[in-house]
Amino acid sequence: MSSLDALVTPYAYLRRATAHKNLANYKAATTDLNRVLSQEPDNPVAKKEFAEVEELLQKAEEASRCKGRKIVIEDIEGSDEDEAGVSVGGEPAGEHSDMGNAHNKPFPKKNCPRSEECGAPSHTQNGVKKDCGNGQQPRKPCEGDSLKQNRVPIPGTENTAKSEIKEVKPSSEPLPTAARLKSEGNQLFKNGQFAEAALKYSEAIENVKNTRSENAEELAILHSNRAACHLKDGNSRECIEDCNRALELQPFSVKPLLRRAMANESLERYRPAYVDYKTVLQIDSSMQVAHDSINRITRTLIEQDGPDWREKLPPIPTVPISVHLQQHGGVPASSSSQPKILVEHGTYTQHSVDMYSGAG
């Protein structure tokens, strides 16, 4: 054990192990739990968590052997649209060039012999083919030759083609500052540099706030991304704050709900975690990680609160139909018609957005 490990308390390792377990990082969770048990061999919570992680790890290995579907929910948002080759407008830059140059491409030559057979003019005398004077065999005439010779240019098309080609040239303008910072943060997150990624997202958030037209959707994604960084680093309270802000801007967004549920569970706030997982399942009932977490928390709440455990839960919000339509490719949901459902210190409250504007 290094000197740095000795400074970390078993409780911190236990919290991080719980976060790793919720993110399905079972091997990392096992490592942290072993550290806890090495310092506190009789810790009942660590023993219980270790048994659960071992069971989950075994199930995960069996599922991977059966090639089952794996749902990854900790990936950050914005990665897909920020890949190389995508312009600021969101369309692939190379796609325009192909479309703009389509009428400049030569027609395909049908029934044409190989290129070496079409490389020289053909000469015949009395039906006998002769050499072309350069040692090559005379070629057979191609259908494409006659098409090319007989094709009459349409007036105005040449200038139109040139103008279209000029219009679809990839833009050399740099990305906006917020988009560039988010892209840098995404790359740092992929490299496992979560603290550095969180700083990039913080800079991007400030940049968006300072613009004249504040983009609520973009801000929600940035707060959700920064929440993912906090969750990875075990900063559960900071994660909850960023998730609250993201859900103020984009209510019933799946990723902030999941991340907030995991953070609450790592802090042993099982009731609000249960409510968030249940809300996620209303939006997407196929989310296996939410099903597994519900089953796990239910057992804990029954042990903790007895048979009346459901009566002690906060109210579970009803997801609007517009969110279901949006999730399944229907009419986009209107954020103005959706209630602002927030969590503060483990209980649900109905407050204005301004009260939580300082979160994150």
C-alpha positions, 0 to 999 in steps of 0.5 A, spaced: 500 500 500 502 506 498 503 512 502 497 516 498 492 510 499 494 510 507 491 517 507 484 515 504 479 513 509 475 506 508 469 510 508 471 514 501 473 507 498 467 504 500 463 510 497 467 510 490 466 502 490 459 503 490 459 508 485 463 503 481 458 498 482 453 502 479 457 504 473 458 496 472 465 497 473 465 491 478 473 489 478 474 497 480 469 496 485 472 489 488 479 493 488 476 498 493 472 493 497 479 489 498 482 496 500 476 497 505 476 490 508 484 490 509 483 496 514 477 494 517 476 486 516 469 486 520 466 492 516 459 489 515 457 494 509 463 492 505 462 485 506 455 485 503 457 490 498 463 485 496 458 479 496 454 483 491 459 485 487 462 478 486 455 476 484 454 481 479 461 480 476 460 473 475 453 474 472 456 480 467 462 475 465 456 469 463 452 475 459 459 477 455 460 469 454 453 469 451 454 475 447 448 479 451 447 486 450 450 491 454 447 498 456 452 503 457 450 509 460 456 513 463 458 515 456 458 523 456 453 526 451 455 530 445 460 525 443 457 523 437 455 530 434 462 532 435 466 527 431 471 529 426 468 530 419 462 534 422 461 541 420 458 546 425 451 545 422 451 538 424 452 535 417 458 531 414 462 536 410 464 531 405 457 529 403 456 536 400 462 535 396 460 529 393 453 532 392 455 538 389 460 534 384 455 529 382 454 532 375 461 533 374 463 525 374 463 521 368 458 517 366 460 509 367 462 506 361 458 500 360 461 493 356 468 497 356 474 492 355 480 493 360 483 500 360 489 497 357 485 495 351 482 502 350 488 506 351 490 506 343 486 508 337 484 502 333 486 501 325 483 495 321 485 494 314 481 488 310 478 486 317 485 485 320 487 489 326 494 492 326 498 495 331 498 502 332 505 504 331 507 504 339 507 496 340 500 496 343 494 492 340 489 496 337 483 497 342 475 495 341 471 501 341 467 503 347 460 505 348 462 510 353 466 513 347 460 515 343 456 517 349 462 522 350 463 524 343 455 525 342 454 529 349 452 536 348 453 541 354 446 544 356 447 552 356 448 554 363 450 548 367 457 549 367 457 555 371 452 552 375 456 546 377 462 551 379 458 555 383 455 549 387 462 547 388 464 553 391 458 553 395 460 547 398 467 547 400 468 545 407 468 551 412 475 553 415 472 557 420 474 555 427 468 552 432 465 556 437 468 557 443 463 553 447 463 547 442 471 547 442 471 546 450 466 541 450 469 537 444 476 538 448 472 535 455 469 529 451 476 527 449 479 528 456 473 524 459 475 518 454 482 518 456 480 518 464 482 525 465 475 526 469 478 532 473 481 536 467 474 534 463 470 537 468 474 544 468 473 544 460 466 543 461 466 549 467 469 553 462 464 551 456 458 553 461 461 560 463 462 561 455 455 559 454 452 563 459 456 569 457 453 569 450 447 573 448 442 567 446 443 562 452 442 555 449 438 551 454 439 544 451 447 545 450 447 548 457 443 541 460 448 537 456 454 541 459 452 540 466 450 533 465 457 531 462 460 535 468 456 531 473 459 524 469 466 527 471 464 528 478 460 521 479 467 518 476 471 521 481 466 520 487 464 527 488 457 525 489 454 531 492 457 535 486 454 530 481 447 531 484 447 539 483 449 538 476 444 533 475 439 538 478 441 544 474 441 539 467 434 537 469 431 544 470 433 546 463 431 539 460 426 535 465 426 528 464 432 527 461 435 520 462 442 521 463 442 526 468 436 522 472 440 516 472 447 519 474 443 523 480 440 516 482 447 513 482 450 519 486 444 518 491 445 511 492 452 512 493 450 517 499 445 511 501 440 516 500 436 510 497 429 513 497 430 519 492 435 514 488 429 509 487 424 515 485 429 517 479 430 509 477 423 509 477 422 515 473 427 513 468 423 506 467 417 510 465 421 513 460 425 507 457 422 500 460 428 497 457 433 500 461 436 494 464 441 498 469 435 501 472 431 494 473 437 491 477 438 498 481 431 498 483 431 490 485 437 492 489 434 498 493 428 495 494 431 489 498 435 495 502 429 499 503 425 492 506 430 491 511 431 498 513 423 500 513 420 494 514 413 492 510 411 499 510 417 502 506 413 504 500 409 509 504 416 513 506 418 514 499 417 521 496 412 521 490 414 518 483 413 524 478 408 522 472 412 522 465 408 527 460 406 523 454 410 528 450 416 525 453 414 518 451 413 521 444 420 524 444 423 518 446 420 514 441 421 518 435 414 522 435 413 530 436 418 533 440 416 535 447 415 542 449 420 544 455 415 549 457 409 545 458 413 540 463 413 541 470 420 542 473 422 536 478 428 537 482 431 534 488 434 537 494 437 534 500 434 527 498 426 530 497 422 532 491 420 539 491 416 544 486 420 550 486 422 555 480 428 554 476 431 561 479 432 558 486 437 553 483 441 557 478 447 557 482 447 549 482 454 547 479 
